[in-house]
Amino acid sequence: MPDMSLIRERLEQVQEALLRIVKRSSAIQSPQDFLADDDNMQKLDAIAMMLIAVGESFKKIDRETDGQLLAQ
């Protein structure tokens, strides 16, 4: 049986990361905006890394729950 408090904590971390992504990209109106200057390119890099972390978290959750939680 998976530790549901750990699963809940991971899901909360995913939610926080997704909210940070929304906040960091709020000024971006088009994909070209990311290429406009170094600051926006750093935002793109940070967002990409956070998306990778979110994906890894979902893989861990899926593995720890034997695919049962995400299947729902």
C-alpha positions in Angstrom: 0.0 0.0 0.0 1.5 3.4 -1.0 2.1 6.1 1.6 -0.8 8.4 0.7 0.7 11.3 2.7 3.8 11.1 0.5 1.6 10.9 -2.7 -0.4 13.9 -1.5 2.8 15.9 -0.8 4.1 15.1 -4.3 0.8 16.2 -5.8 0.9 19.4 -3.9 4.5 20.0 -5.2 3.2 19.4 -8.7 0.4 21.9 -8.2 2.9 24.5 -6.9 5.2 24.0 -9.8 2.3 24.4 -12.3 1.3 27.6 -10.6 4.8 28.9 -10.8 4.9 28.1 -14.5 1.6 30.0 -15.1 3.0 33.0 -13.1 6.4 33.0 -14.9 4.8 32.8 -18.3 2.0 35.4 -17.7 3.8 38.1 -19.6 4.5 35.9 -22.6 2.0 36.5 -25.4 3.6 34.3 -28.1 6.4 31.7 -28.5 8.6 34.4 -30.0 8.4 36.4 -26.7 10.6 33.7 -25.1 13.3 34.5 -27.7 13.1 38.3 -27.3 15.9 38.6 -24.7 18.0 36.7 -22.2 15.6 37.1 -19.3 12.8 35.5 -21.3 15.1 32.7 -22.5 15.9 32.0 -18.9 12.2 31.9 -18.2 11.8 29.3 -20.9 14.7 27.2 -19.5 13.2 27.4 -16.0 9.7 26.4 -17.3 11.1 23.5 -19.3 13.0 22.2 -16.2 9.8 22.5 -14.1 7.8 20.6 -16.7 10.4 17.9 -16.6 10.2 17.7 -12.8 6.4 17.6 -13.0 6.6 14.7 -15.4 9.1 12.9 -13.2 6.8 13.4 -10.2 3.9 11.9 -12.1 6.0 8.9 -13.1 7.0 8.3 -9.4 3.4 8.6 -8.3 2.3 6.2 -11.0 5.0 3.7 -10.0 4.3 4.0 -6.3 0.5 3.4 -6.8 1.0 0.6 -9.3 -0.7 2.8 -11.9 -4.0 2.9 -10.0 -4.2 6.6 -9.0 -3.5 8.1 -12.3 -5.7 5.6 -14.1 -8.7 7.2 -12.4 
